[in-house]
Amino acid sequence: MARVGGTLVAHATTDPMADLIRAQRLAVEPAESKGYDPDHPRNLSRSVILSP
């Protein structure tokens, strides 16, 4: 985070899972505003393909 100028503010009273949801929502909003589909990132392919 320091490399991109971010800071982490930890609150002992918050639920860590709730913080993950907040972080996800914080990342999705700017991606969608730029026209990106966060559920189907470009240049990302499956790294593991399982045989039936």
Long-range contacts (C-beta under 8 A, 24 or more apart in sequence): none
